[in-house]
Each structure stands twice: as structure tokens, then as C-alpha cells.
Amino acid sequence: IEHHQRNPDFAEGTWALVTVDLSRLASKAKRINITLPERVLALVDEQARRDGESRSGLLARAVLDYIGRNKVA
């Protein structure tokens, strides 16, 4: 970001960092069926409620985060 801040073309720009929910960028959602232990599902639902998102949104975000941290170069 510092590189762009030094660019005179962007001198009057406003800079901000934002969180983007990548799961919402997918063009089409696909319904799947999975089986989870009740305790795990309860934890998923509680976290989704605290984060203000859906169960599907939380799971999609968690999977994308996991893949991002563990993908092979």
C-alpha cells in the first residue's frame, strides 16, 4: 500500500483496508449435504450468530481460510 500512497496519481486518494467475504463472490451456490456431530454444529451455529452471518457463510469462510493457509505452492 505504501508504494501506491507514494504515487502522485493517487495523492488525493483515501486508503482503507476492508474484509471481503470471498464466499459471496461465487457466481452460483450449490446445495450440499454434510453430516457433523451435534456438538460441532452447535459451535458452528454459535460462531455464525456471533459473527452475524449464516451457517453456510461461516463454513464457506472457514474452508476458504483453511485452503488459503494450507495450499501447496
N, CA, C and O atoms as a Tripos MOL2 file, in Angstrom:
@<TRIPOS>MOLECULE
protein
  292   291    73     0     0
PROTEIN
NO_CHARGES

@<TRIPOS>ATOM
      1 N           0.8330   -1.1990    0.0000 N.3       1 ILE1
      2 CA          0.0000    0.0000    0.0000 C.3       1 ILE1
      3 C           0.8760    1.2600    0.0000 C.2       1 ILE1
      4 O           0.5110    2.2790   -0.5860 O.2       1 ILE1
      5 N           2.0340    1.1760    0.6650 N.am      2 GLU2
      6 CA          2.9280    2.3460    0.7020 C.3       2 GLU2
      7 C           3.3740    2.7430   -0.7030 C.2       2 GLU2
      8 O           3.5100    3.9280   -1.0070 O.2       2 GLU2
      9 N           3.6010    1.7470   -1.5540 N.am      3 HIS3
     10 CA          4.0040    2.0160   -2.9430 C.3       3 HIS3
     11 C           2.9580    2.8900   -3.6350 C.2       3 HIS3
     12 O           3.3060    3.8590   -4.3100 O.2       3 HIS3
     13 N           1.7050    2.5560   -3.4730 N.am      4 HIS4
     14 CA          0.6250    3.3090   -4.1130 C.3       4 HIS4
     15 C           0.4230    4.6740   -3.4490 C.2       4 HIS4
     16 O           0.0650    5.6400   -4.1240 O.2       4 HIS4
     17 N           0.6460    4.7610   -2.1510 N.am      5 GLN5
     18 CA          0.4990    6.0430   -1.4630 C.3       5 GLN5
     19 C           1.5210    7.0580   -1.9610 C.2       5 GLN5
     20 O           1.2490    8.2590   -1.9690 O.2       5 GLN5
     21 N           2.6860    6.5890   -2.3740 N.am      6 ARG6
     22 CA          3.7280    7.4910   -2.8840 C.3       6 ARG6
     23 C           3.4820    7.9080   -4.3320 C.2       6 ARG6
     24 O           4.1160    8.8460   -4.8150 O.2       6 ARG6
     25 N           2.5880    7.2390   -5.0210 N.am      7 ASN7
     26 CA          2.3050    7.5410   -6.4210 C.3       7 ASN7
     27 C           1.5190    8.8460   -6.5090 C.2       7 ASN7
     28 O           0.4380    8.9480   -5.9290 O.2       7 ASN7
     29 N           2.0470    9.8600   -7.2340 N.am      8 PRO8
     30 CA          1.3490   11.1530   -7.3320 C.3       8 PRO8
     31 C          -0.0460   11.0470   -7.9570 C.2       8 PRO8
     32 O          -0.9040   11.8870   -7.6850 O.2       8 PRO8
     33 N          -0.2810   10.0360   -8.7810 N.am      9 ASP9
     34 CA         -1.6090    9.8640   -9.3840 C.3       9 ASP9
     35 C          -2.6800    9.5880   -8.3340 C.2       9 ASP9
     36 O          -3.8650    9.8150   -8.5780 O.2       9 ASP9
     37 N          -2.2640    9.0970   -7.1660 N.am     10 PHE10
     38 CA         -3.2080    8.7600   -6.1140 C.3      10 PHE10
     39 C          -3.0830    9.6890   -4.9100 C.2      10 PHE10
     40 O          -3.5350    9.3480   -3.8160 O.2      10 PHE10
     41 N          -2.4770   10.8530   -5.0990 N.am     11 ALA11
     42 CA         -2.1830   11.7640   -3.9870 C.3      11 ALA11
     43 C          -3.4300   12.1640   -3.2030 C.2      11 ALA11
     44 O          -3.3620   12.3270   -1.9850 O.2      11 ALA11
     45 N          -4.5450   12.3230   -3.8670 N.am     12 GLU12
     46 CA         -5.7690   12.7560   -3.1900 C.3      12 GLU12
     47 C          -6.6460   11.5760   -2.7620 C.2      12 GLU12
     48 O          -7.7780   11.7720   -2.3180 O.2      12 GLU12
     49 N          -6.1350   10.3740   -2.8920 N.am     13 GLY13
     50 CA         -6.9230    9.1780   -2.5880 C.3      13 GLY13
     51 C          -7.1040    8.9490   -1.1000 C.2      13 GLY13
     52 O          -6.3290    9.4390   -0.2790 O.2      13 GLY13
     53 N          -8.1260    8.2070   -0.7750 N.am     14 THR14
     54 CA         -8.3680    7.7590    0.5900 C.3      14 THR14
     55 C          -8.0460    6.2770    0.6420 C.2      14 THR14
     56 O          -8.4690    5.5100   -0.2230 O.2      14 THR14
     57 N          -7.2950    5.8780    1.6610 N.am     15 TRP15
     58 CA         -6.8470    4.4960    1.7670 C.3      15 TRP15
     59 C          -7.5620    3.7970    2.9100 C.2      15 TRP15
     60 O          -7.7360    4.3540    3.9940 O.2      15 TRP15
     61 N          -7.9670    2.5780    2.6450 N.am     16 ALA16
     62 CA         -8.6370    1.7880    3.6760 C.3      16 ALA16
     63 C          -8.4040    0.3100    3.3930 C.2      16 ALA16
     64 O          -8.2480   -0.1020    2.2430 O.2      16 ALA16
     65 N          -8.3840   -0.4680    4.4510 N.am     17 LEU17
     66 CA         -8.3260   -1.9180    4.3250 C.3      17 LEU17
     67 C          -9.6850   -2.4600    4.7220 C.2      17 LEU17
     68 O         -10.2490   -2.0570    5.7400 O.2      17 LEU17
     69 N         -10.2040   -3.3620    3.9270 N.am     18 VAL18
     70 CA        -11.5210   -3.9220    4.2000 C.3      18 VAL18
     71 C         -11.4580   -5.4430    4.1720 C.2      18 VAL18
     72 O         -10.5970   -6.0300    3.5170 O.2      18 VAL18
     73 N         -12.3660   -6.0600    4.8800 N.am     19 THR19
     74 CA        -12.5130   -7.5070    4.8440 C.3      19 THR19
     75 C         -13.5220   -7.8500    3.7630 C.2      19 THR19
     76 O         -14.5950   -7.2500    3.6940 O.2      19 THR19
     77 N         -13.1830   -8.8010    2.9300 N.am     20 VAL20
     78 CA        -14.0720   -9.2290    1.8560 C.3      20 VAL20
     79 C         -14.4610  -10.6810    2.0930 C.2      20 VAL20
     80 O         -13.5980  -11.5480    2.2270 O.2      20 VAL20
     81 N         -15.7460  -10.9380    2.1430 N.am     21 ASP21
     82 CA        -16.2470  -12.2990    2.2900 C.3      21 ASP21
     83 C         -16.1920  -12.9650    0.9210 C.2      21 ASP21
     84 O         -17.0900  -12.7840    0.0990 O.2      21 ASP21
     85 N         -15.1270  -13.7420    0.6790 N.am     22 LEU22
     86 CA        -14.9170  -14.3450   -0.6270 C.3      22 LEU22
     87 C         -16.0160  -15.3190   -1.0140 C.2      22 LEU22
     88 O         -16.2580  -15.5370   -2.2020 O.2      22 LEU22
     89 N         -16.6740  -15.8980   -0.0480 N.am     23 SER23
     90 CA        -17.7420  -16.8430   -0.3740 C.3      23 SER23
     91 C         -18.8960  -16.1490   -1.0900 C.2      23 SER23
     92 O         -19.6580  -16.7980   -1.8060 O.2      23 SER23
     93 N         -19.0320  -14.8510   -0.9070 N.am     24 ARG24
     94 CA        -20.1160  -14.1150   -1.5590 C.3      24 ARG24
     95 C         -19.7810  -13.7460   -3.0030 C.2      24 ARG24
     96 O         -20.6480  -13.2750   -3.7380 O.2      24 ARG24
     97 N         -18.5310  -13.9570   -3.4120 N.am     25 LEU25
     98 CA        -18.1310  -13.6210   -4.7680 C.3      25 LEU25
     99 C         -18.4080  -14.7500   -5.7570 C.2      25 LEU25
    100 O         -18.3310  -14.5400   -6.9680 O.2      25 LEU25
    101 N         -18.7200  -15.9140   -5.2720 N.am     26 ALA26
    102 CA        -19.0160  -17.0450   -6.1510 C.3      26 ALA26
    103 C         -20.2720  -16.7360   -6.9550 C.2      26 ALA26
    104 O         -21.2320  -16.1800   -6.4230 O.2      26 ALA26
    105 N         -20.2660  -17.0920   -8.2250 N.am     27 SER27
    106 CA        -21.3990  -16.7460   -9.0750 C.3      27 SER27
    107 C         -22.6320  -17.6080   -8.8050 C.2      27 SER27
    108 O         -23.7590  -17.1560   -9.0090 O.2      27 SER27
    109 N         -22.4290  -18.8270   -8.3540 N.am     28 LYS28
    110 CA        -23.5760  -19.7040   -8.1400 C.3      28 LYS28
    111 C         -23.3110  -20.5930   -6.9310 C.2      28 LYS28
    112 O         -22.2540  -21.2140   -6.8200 O.2      28 LYS28
    113 N         -24.2700  -20.6420   -6.0440 N.am     29 ALA29
    114 CA        -24.1530  -21.5150   -4.8690 C.3      29 ALA29
    115 C         -24.6770  -22.9020   -5.2250 C.2      29 ALA29
    116 O         -25.5630  -23.0470   -6.0670 O.2      29 ALA29
    117 N         -24.1260  -23.8980   -4.5860 N.am     30 LYS30
    118 CA        -24.5600  -25.2820   -4.7940 C.3      30 LYS30
    119 C         -24.9010  -25.8800   -3.4420 C.2      30 LYS30
    120 O         -24.1110  -25.7960   -2.5020 O.2      30 LYS30
    121 N         -26.0650  -26.4780   -3.3450 N.am     31 ARG31
    122 CA        -26.5070  -27.1160   -2.1070 C.3      31 ARG31
    123 C         -25.7710  -28.4410   -1.9460 C.2      31 ARG31
    124 O         -25.6550  -29.2250   -2.8880 O.2      31 ARG31
    125 N         -25.2740  -28.6750   -0.7200 N.am     32 ILE32
    126 CA        -24.6240  -29.9480   -0.3970 C.3      32 ILE32
    127 C         -25.2080  -30.4740    0.9060 C.2      32 ILE32
    128 O         -25.8180  -29.7200    1.6640 O.2      32 ILE32
    129 N         -25.0290  -31.7370    1.1640 N.am     33 ASN33
    130 CA        -25.4320  -32.3470    2.4340 C.3      33 ASN33
    131 C         -24.1860  -32.8650    3.1250 C.2      33 ASN33
    132 O         -23.4010  -33.6020    2.5290 O.2      33 ASN33
    133 N         -24.0030  -32.4860    4.3740 N.am     34 ILE34
    134 CA        -22.8870  -32.9910    5.1660 C.3      34 ILE34
    135 C         -23.4190  -33.4610    6.5140 C.2      34 ILE34
    136 O         -24.4990  -33.0560    6.9460 O.2      34 ILE34
    137 N         -22.6630  -34.3040    7.1570 N.am     35 THR35
    138 CA        -23.0200  -34.7860    8.4880 C.3      35 THR35
    139 C         -21.9550  -34.3190    9.4630 C.2      35 THR35
    140 O         -20.7630  -34.5440    9.2530 O.2      35 THR35
    141 N         -22.3960  -33.6620   10.5380 N.am     36 LEU36
    142 CA        -21.4910  -33.1750   11.5800 C.3      36 LEU36
    143 C         -22.0020  -33.6400   12.9370 C.2      36 LEU36
    144 O         -23.2100  -33.7820   13.1290 O.2      36 LEU36
    145 N         -21.1060  -33.8750   13.8650 N.am     37 PRO37
    146 CA        -21.5580  -34.1560   15.2300 C.3      37 PRO37
    147 C         -22.3620  -32.9640   15.7640 C.2      37 PRO37
    148 O         -22.0660  -31.8150   15.4380 O.2      37 PRO37
    149 N         -23.3740  -33.2450   16.5810 N.am     38 GLU38
    150 CA        -24.2270  -32.1770   17.1230 C.3      38 GLU38
    151 C         -23.4110  -31.0880   17.8070 C.2      38 GLU38
    152 O         -23.6980  -29.9020   17.6480 O.2      38 GLU38
    153 N         -22.3940  -31.4880   18.5700 N.am     39 ARG39
    154 CA        -21.5670  -30.5150   19.2880 C.3      39 ARG39
    155 C         -20.8630  -29.5670   18.3180 C.2      39 ARG39
    156 O         -20.7870  -28.3630   18.5660 O.2      39 ARG39
    157 N         -20.3490  -30.1110   17.2110 N.am     40 VAL40
    158 CA        -19.6650  -29.2810   16.2120 C.3      40 VAL40
    159 C         -20.6640  -28.3290   15.5670 C.2      40 VAL40
    160 O         -20.3690  -27.1470   15.3890 O.2      40 VAL40
    161 N         -21.8340  -28.8310   15.2170 N.am     41 LEU41
    162 CA        -22.8540  -27.9860   14.6020 C.3      41 LEU41
    163 C         -23.2870  -26.8670   15.5470 C.2      41 LEU41
    164 O         -23.5130  -25.7390   15.1100 O.2      41 LEU41
    165 N         -23.4030  -27.1710   16.8250 N.am     42 ALA42
    166 CA        -23.7560  -26.1410   17.8090 C.3      42 ALA42
    167 C         -22.6810  -25.0610   17.8650 C.2      42 ALA42
    168 O         -22.9990  -23.8760   17.9690 O.2      42 ALA42
    169 N         -21.4180  -25.4570   17.7970 N.am     43 LEU43
    170 CA        -20.3230  -24.4760   17.7910 C.3      43 LEU43
    171 C         -20.3600  -23.6240   16.5260 C.2      43 LEU43
    172 O         -20.1420  -22.4130   16.5800 O.2      43 LEU43
    173 N         -20.6360  -24.2570   15.3930 N.am     44 VAL44
    174 CA        -20.7530  -23.5250   14.1230 C.3      44 VAL44
    175 C         -21.8690  -22.4930   14.2190 C.2      44 VAL44
    176 O         -21.6770  -21.3300   13.8640 O.2      44 VAL44
    177 N         -23.0340  -22.9180   14.6970 N.am     45 ASP45
    178 CA        -24.1780  -22.0100   14.8000 C.3      45 ASP45
    179 C         -23.9020  -20.8510   15.7520 C.2      45 ASP45
    180 O         -24.2720  -19.7140   15.4630 O.2      45 ASP45
    181 N         -23.2630  -21.1250   16.8730 N.am     46 GLU46
    182 CA        -22.9520  -20.0690   17.8380 C.3      46 GLU46
    183 C         -21.9740  -19.0620   17.2390 C.2      46 GLU46
    184 O         -22.1530  -17.8530   17.3900 O.2      46 GLU46
    185 N         -20.9490  -19.5570   16.5640 N.am     47 GLN47
    186 CA        -19.9730  -18.6410   15.9600 C.3      47 GLN47
    187 C         -20.6180  -17.8190   14.8480 C.2      47 GLN47
    188 O         -20.3680  -16.6180   14.7430 O.2      47 GLN47
    189 N         -21.4370  -18.4500   14.0260 N.am     48 ALA48
    190 CA        -22.1290  -17.7320   12.9530 C.3      48 ALA48
    191 C         -23.0170  -16.6370   13.5400 C.2      48 ALA48
    192 O         -23.0570  -15.5220   13.0200 O.2      48 ALA48
    193 N         -23.7290  -16.9550   14.6230 N.am     49 ARG49
    194 CA        -24.5850  -15.9550   15.2740 C.3      49 ARG49
    195 C         -23.7470  -14.7850   15.7690 C.2      49 ARG49
    196 O         -24.1120  -13.6290   15.5580 O.2      49 ARG49
    197 N         -22.6250  -15.0760   16.4270 N.am     50 ARG50
    198 CA        -21.7610  -14.0030   16.9420 C.3      50 ARG50
    199 C         -21.1780  -13.1540   15.8230 C.2      50 ARG50
    200 O         -21.0040  -11.9450   15.9770 O.2      50 ARG50
    201 N         -20.8760  -13.7960   14.6860 N.am     51 ASP51
    202 CA        -20.2960  -13.0690   13.5550 C.3      51 ASP51
    203 C         -21.3540  -12.4000   12.6840 C.2      51 ASP51
    204 O         -21.0180  -11.6520   11.7650 O.2      51 ASP51
    205 N         -22.6310  -12.6630   12.9660 N.am     52 GLY52
    206 CA        -23.7090  -12.0590   12.1830 C.3      52 GLY52
    207 C         -23.7930  -12.5980   10.7640 C.2      52 GLY52
    208 O         -24.0970  -11.8600    9.8270 O.2      52 GLY52
    209 N         -23.5220  -13.8910   10.6120 N.am     53 GLU53
    210 CA        -23.6040  -14.4750    9.2790 C.3      53 GLU53
    211 C         -24.3280  -15.8100    9.3320 C.2      53 GLU53
    212 O         -24.6540  -16.3150   10.4070 O.2      53 GLU53
    213 N         -24.5680  -16.3620    8.1790 N.am     54 SER54
    214 CA        -25.2720  -17.6420    8.1090 C.3      54 SER54
    215 C         -24.3210  -18.7960    8.4030 C.2      54 SER54
    216 O         -23.0990  -18.6500    8.3640 O.2      54 SER54
    217 N         -24.9090  -19.9290    8.6950 N.am     55 ARG55
    218 CA        -24.1270  -21.1550    8.8830 C.3      55 ARG55
    219 C         -23.3080  -21.4340    7.6190 C.2      55 ARG55
    220 O         -22.1160  -21.7300    7.7000 O.2      55 ARG55
    221 N         -23.9480  -21.3390    6.4610 N.am     56 SER56
    222 CA        -23.2440  -21.5910    5.2000 C.3      56 SER56
    223 C         -22.1110  -20.5980    4.9830 C.2      56 SER56
    224 O         -21.0280  -20.9690    4.5290 O.2      56 SER56
    225 N         -22.3680  -19.3290    5.3100 N.am     57 GLY57
    226 CA        -21.3330  -18.3110    5.1560 C.3      57 GLY57
    227 C         -20.1270  -18.5880    6.0300 C.2      57 GLY57
    228 O         -18.9840  -18.4660    5.5900 O.2      57 GLY57
    229 N         -20.3920  -18.9650    7.2780 N.am     58 LEU58
    230 CA        -19.2960  -19.2810    8.1980 C.3      58 LEU58
    231 C         -18.4940  -20.4720    7.6940 C.2      58 LEU58
    232 O         -17.2640  -20.4260    7.6680 O.2      58 LEU58
    233 N         -19.1800  -21.5390    7.2940 N.am     59 LEU59
    234 CA        -18.4730  -22.7250    6.8180 C.3      59 LEU59
    235 C         -17.6780  -22.4270    5.5480 C.2      59 LEU59
    236 O         -16.5510  -22.9000    5.4030 O.2      59 LEU59
    237 N         -18.2480  -21.6510    4.6320 N.am     60 ALA60
    238 CA        -17.5250  -21.2930    3.4080 C.3      60 ALA60
    239 C         -16.2800  -20.4820    3.7440 C.2      60 ALA60
    240 O         -15.2060  -20.7330    3.1980 O.2      60 ALA60
    241 N         -16.4250  -19.5110    4.6420 N.am     61 ARG61
    242 CA        -15.2820  -18.6820    5.0470 C.3      61 ARG61
    243 C         -14.2120  -19.5280    5.7170 C.2      61 ARG61
    244 O         -13.0220  -19.3500    5.4540 O.2      61 ARG61
    245 N         -14.6250  -20.4470    6.5810 N.am     62 ALA62
    246 CA        -13.6680  -21.3060    7.2810 C.3      62 ALA62
    247 C         -12.9110  -22.2010    6.3000 C.2      62 ALA62
    248 O         -11.7000  -22.3840    6.4230 O.2      62 ALA62
    249 N         -13.6310  -22.7520    5.3300 N.am     63 VAL63
    250 CA        -12.9810  -23.6150    4.3410 C.3      63 VAL63
    251 C         -12.0040  -22.8080    3.4890 C.2      63 VAL63
    252 O         -10.8800  -23.2490    3.2520 O.2      63 VAL63
    253 N         -12.4220  -21.6340    3.0290 N.am     64 LEU64
    254 CA        -11.5250  -20.8070    2.2230 C.3      64 LEU64
    255 C         -10.2930  -20.3870    3.0140 C.2      64 LEU64
    256 O          -9.1890  -20.3540    2.4720 O.2      64 LEU64
    257 N         -10.4750  -20.0680    4.2840 N.am     65 ASP65
    258 CA         -9.3440  -19.7150    5.1390 C.3      65 ASP65
    259 C          -8.3990  -20.9060    5.2800 C.2      65 ASP65
    260 O          -7.1830  -20.7540    5.1630 O.2      65 ASP65
    261 N          -8.9550  -22.0800    5.5290 N.am     66 TYR66
    262 CA         -8.1450  -23.2920    5.6760 C.3      66 TYR66
    263 C          -7.3620  -23.5740    4.3930 C.2      66 TYR66
    264 O          -6.1610  -23.8390    4.4420 O.2      66 TYR66
    265 N          -8.0330  -23.5170    3.2640 N.am     67 ILE67
    266 CA         -7.3650  -23.7760    1.9900 C.3      67 ILE67
    267 C          -6.2740  -22.7360    1.7400 C.2      67 ILE67
    268 O          -5.1800  -23.0770    1.2920 O.2      67 ILE67
    269 N          -6.5720  -21.4730    2.0300 N.am     68 GLY68
    270 CA         -5.5810  -20.4130    1.8430 C.3      68 GLY68
    271 C          -4.3300  -20.6190    2.6740 C.2      68 GLY68
    272 O          -3.2280  -20.2960    2.2310 O.2      68 GLY68
    273 N          -4.4900  -21.1530    3.8750 N.am     69 ARG69
    274 CA         -3.3420  -21.3800    4.7560 C.3      69 ARG69
    275 C          -2.6090  -22.6750    4.4490 C.2      69 ARG69
    276 O          -1.4570  -22.8330    4.8520 O.2      69 ARG69
    277 N          -3.2390  -23.5990    3.7510 N.am     70 ASN70
    278 CA         -2.6550  -24.9270    3.5730 C.3      70 ASN70
    279 C          -2.4290  -25.3440    2.1280 C.2      70 ASN70
    280 O          -2.0510  -26.4880    1.8760 O.2      70 ASN70
    281 N          -2.6480  -24.4540    1.1810 N.am     71 LYS71
    282 CA         -2.4850  -24.8830   -0.2060 C.3      71 LYS71
    283 C          -1.0110  -25.0810   -0.5440 C.2      71 LYS71
    284 O          -0.1290  -24.4260    0.0110 O.2      71 LYS71
    285 N          -0.7830  -25.9820   -1.4470 N.am     72 VAL72
    286 CA          0.5730  -26.3020   -1.8780 C.3      72 VAL72
    287 C           1.0050  -25.2680   -2.9070 C.2      72 VAL72
    288 O           0.2500  -24.9360   -3.8210 O.2      72 VAL72
    289 N           2.2180  -24.7640   -2.7550 N.am     73 ALA73
    290 CA          2.7330  -23.7330   -3.6730 C.3      73 ALA73
    291 C           2.9560  -24.2770   -5.0580 C.2      73 ALA73
    292 O           3.3850  -23.5430   -5.9480 O.2      73 ALA73
@<TRIPOS>BOND
     1     1     2 1
     2     2     3 1
     3     3     4 2
     4     3     5 am
     5     5     6 1
     6     6     7 1
     7     7     8 2
     8     7     9 am
     9     9    10 1
    10    10    11 1
    11    11    12 2
    12    11    13 am
    13    13    14 1
    14    14    15 1
    15    15    16 2
    16    15    17 am
    17    17    18 1
    18    18    19 1
    19    19    20 2
    20    19    21 am
    21    21    22 1
    22    22    23 1
    23    23    24 2
    24    23    25 am
    25    25    26 1
    26    26    27 1
    27    27    28 2
    28    27    29 am
    29    29    30 1
    30    30    31 1
    31    31    32 2
    32    31    33 am
    33    33    34 1
    34    34    35 1
    35    35    36 2
    36    35    37 am
    37    37    38 1
    38    38    39 1
    39    39    40 2
    40    39    41 am
    41    41    42 1
    42    42    43 1
    43    43    44 2
    44    43    45 am
    45    45    46 1
    46    46    47 1
    47    47    48 2
    48    47    49 am
    49    49    50 1
    50    50    51 1
    51    51    52 2
    52    51    53 am
    53    53    54 1
    54    54    55 1
    55    55    56 2
    56    55    57 am
    57    57    58 1
    58    58    59 1
    59    59    60 2
    60    59    61 am
    61    61    62 1
    62    62    63 1
    63    63    64 2
    64    63    65 am
    65    65    66 1
    66    66    67 1
    67    67    68 2
    68    67    69 am
    69    69    70 1
    70    70    71 1
    71    71    72 2
    72    71    73 am
    73    73    74 1
    74    74    75 1
    75    75    76 2
    76    75    77 am
    77    77    78 1
    78    78    79 1
    79    79    80 2
    80    79    81 am
    81    81    82 1
    82    82    83 1
    83    83    84 2
    84    83    85 am
    85    85    86 1
    86    86    87 1
    87    87    88 2
    88    87    89 am
    89    89    90 1
    90    90    91 1
    91    91    92 2
    92    91    93 am
    93    93    94 1
    94    94    95 1
    95    95    96 2
    96    95    97 am
    97    97    98 1
    98    98    99 1
    99    99   100 2
   100    99   101 am
   101   101   102 1
   102   102   103 1
   103   103   104 2
   104   103   105 am
   105   105   106 1
   106   106   107 1
   107   107   108 2
   108   107   109 am
   109   109   110 1
   110   110   111 1
   111   111   112 2
   112   111   113 am
   113   113   114 1
   114   114   115 1
   115   115   116 2
   116   115   117 am
   117   117   118 1
   118   118   119 1
   119   119   120 2
   120   119   121 am
   121   121   122 1
   122   122   123 1
   123   123   124 2
   124   123   125 am
   125   125   126 1
   126   126   127 1
   127   127   128 2
   128   127   129 am
   129   129   130 1
   130   130   131 1
   131   131   132 2
   132   131   133 am
   133   133   134 1
   134   134   135 1
   135   135   136 2
   136   135   137 am
   137   137   138 1
   138   138   139 1
   139   139   140 2
   140   139   141 am
   141   141   142 1
   142   142   143 1
   143   143   144 2
   144   143   145 am
   145   145   146 1
   146   146   147 1
   147   147   148 2
   148   147   149 am
   149   149   150 1
   150   150   151 1
   151   151   152 2
   152   151   153 am
   153   153   154 1
   154   154   155 1
   155   155   156 2
   156   155   157 am
   157   157   158 1
   158   158   159 1
   159   159   160 2
   160   159   161 am
   161   161   162 1
   162   162   163 1
   163   163   164 2
   164   163   165 am
   165   165   166 1
   166   166   167 1
   167   167   168 2
   168   167   169 am
   169   169   170 1
   170   170   171 1
   171   171   172 2
   172   171   173 am
   173   173   174 1
   174   174   175 1
   175   175   176 2
   176   175   177 am
   177   177   178 1
   178   178   179 1
   179   179   180 2
   180   179   181 am
   181   181   182 1
   182   182   183 1
   183   183   184 2
   184   183   185 am
   185   185   186 1
   186   186   187 1
   187   187   188 2
   188   187   189 am
   189   189   190 1
   190   190   191 1
   191   191   192 2
   192   191   193 am
   193   193   194 1
   194   194   195 1
   195   195   196 2
   196   195   197 am
   197   197   198 1
   198   198   199 1
   199   199   200 2
   200   199   201 am
   201   201   202 1
   202   202   203 1
   203   203   204 2
   204   203   205 am
   205   205   206 1
   206   206   207 1
   207   207   208 2
   208   207   209 am
   209   209   210 1
   210   210   211 1
   211   211   212 2
   212   211   213 am
   213   213   214 1
   214   214   215 1
   215   215   216 2
   216   215   217 am
   217   217   218 1
   218   218   219 1
   219   219   220 2
   220   219   221 am
   221   221   222 1
   222   222   223 1
   223   223   224 2
   224   223   225 am
   225   225   226 1
   226   226   227 1
   227   227   228 2
   228   227   229 am
   229   229   230 1
   230   230   231 1
   231   231   232 2
   232   231   233 am
   233   233   234 1
   234   234   235 1
   235   235   236 2
   236   235   237 am
   237   237   238 1
   238   238   239 1
   239   239   240 2
   240   239   241 am
   241   241   242 1
   242   242   243 1
   243   243   244 2
   244   243   245 am
   245   245   246 1
   246   246   247 1
   247   247   248 2
   248   247   249 am
   249   249   250 1
   250   250   251 1
   251   251   252 2
   252   251   253 am
   253   253   254 1
   254   254   255 1
   255   255   256 2
   256   255   257 am
   257   257   258 1
   258   258   259 1
   259   259   260 2
   260   259   261 am
   261   261   262 1
   262   262   263 1
   263   263   264 2
   264   263   265 am
   265   265   266 1
   266   266   267 1
   267   267   268 2
   268   267   269 am
   269   269   270 1
   270   270   271 1
   271   271   272 2
   272   271   273 am
   273   273   274 1
   274   274   275 1
   275   275   276 2
   276   275   277 am
   277   277   278 1
   278   278   279 1
   279   279   280 2
   280   279   281 am
   281   281   282 1
   282   282   283 1
   283   283   284 2
   284   283   285 am
   285   285   286 1
   286   286   287 1
   287   287   288 2
   288   287   289 am
   289   289   290 1
   290   290   291 1
   291   291   292 2
@<TRIPOS>SUBSTRUCTURE
     1 ILE1         2 RESIDUE 1 A ILE
     2 GLU2         6 RESIDUE 1 A GLU
     3 HIS3        10 RESIDUE 1 A HIS
     4 HIS4        14 RESIDUE 1 A HIS
     5 GLN5        18 RESIDUE 1 A GLN
     6 ARG6        22 RESIDUE 1 A ARG
     7 ASN7        26 RESIDUE 1 A ASN
     8 PRO8        30 RESIDUE 1 A PRO
     9 ASP9        34 RESIDUE 1 A ASP
    10 PHE10       38 RESIDUE 1 A PHE
    11 ALA11       42 RESIDUE 1 A ALA
    12 GLU12       46 RESIDUE 1 A GLU
    13 GLY13       50 RESIDUE 1 A GLY
    14 THR14       54 RESIDUE 1 A THR
    15 TRP15       58 RESIDUE 1 A TRP
    16 ALA16       62 RESIDUE 1 A ALA
    17 LEU17       66 RESIDUE 1 A LEU
    18 VAL18       70 RESIDUE 1 A VAL
    19 THR19       74 RESIDUE 1 A THR
    20 VAL20       78 RESIDUE 1 A VAL
    21 ASP21       82 RESIDUE 1 A ASP
    22 LEU22       86 RESIDUE 1 A LEU
    23 SER23       90 RESIDUE 1 A SER
    24 ARG24       94 RESIDUE 1 A ARG
    25 LEU25       98 RESIDUE 1 A LEU
    26 ALA26      102 RESIDUE 1 A ALA
    27 SER27      106 RESIDUE 1 A SER
    28 LYS28      110 RESIDUE 1 A LYS
    29 ALA29      114 RESIDUE 1 A ALA
    30 LYS30      118 RESIDUE 1 A LYS
    31 ARG31      122 RESIDUE 1 A ARG
    32 ILE32      126 RESIDUE 1 A ILE
    33 ASN33      130 RESIDUE 1 A ASN
    34 ILE34      134 RESIDUE 1 A ILE
    35 THR35      138 RESIDUE 1 A THR
    36 LEU36      142 RESIDUE 1 A LEU
    37 PRO37      146 RESIDUE 1 A PRO
    38 GLU38      150 RESIDUE 1 A GLU
    39 ARG39      154 RESIDUE 1 A ARG
    40 VAL40      158 RESIDUE 1 A VAL
    41 LEU41      162 RESIDUE 1 A LEU
    42 ALA42      166 RESIDUE 1 A ALA
    43 LEU43      170 RESIDUE 1 A LEU
    44 VAL44      174 RESIDUE 1 A VAL
    45 ASP45      178 RESIDUE 1 A ASP
    46 GLU46      182 RESIDUE 1 A GLU
    47 GLN47      186 RESIDUE 1 A GLN
    48 ALA48      190 RESIDUE 1 A ALA
    49 ARG49      194 RESIDUE 1 A ARG
    50 ARG50      198 RESIDUE 1 A ARG
    51 ASP51      202 RESIDUE 1 A ASP
    52 GLY52      206 RESIDUE 1 A GLY
    53 GLU53      210 RESIDUE 1 A GLU
    54 SER54      214 RESIDUE 1 A SER
    55 ARG55      218 RESIDUE 1 A ARG
    56 SER56      222 RESIDUE 1 A SER
    57 GLY57      226 RESIDUE 1 A GLY
    58 LEU58      230 RESIDUE 1 A LEU
    59 LEU59      234 RESIDUE 1 A LEU
    60 ALA60      238 RESIDUE 1 A ALA
    61 ARG61      242 RESIDUE 1 A ARG
    62 ALA62      246 RESIDUE 1 A ALA
    63 VAL63      250 RESIDUE 1 A VAL
    64 LEU64      254 RESIDUE 1 A LEU
    65 ASP65      258 RESIDUE 1 A ASP
    66 TYR66      262 RESIDUE 1 A TYR
    67 ILE67      266 RESIDUE 1 A ILE
    68 GLY68      270 RESIDUE 1 A GLY
    69 ARG69      274 RESIDUE 1 A ARG
    70 ASN70      278 RESIDUE 1 A ASN
    71 LYS71      282 RESIDUE 1 A LYS
    72 VAL72      286 RESIDUE 1 A VAL
    73 ALA73      290 RESIDUE 1 A ALA
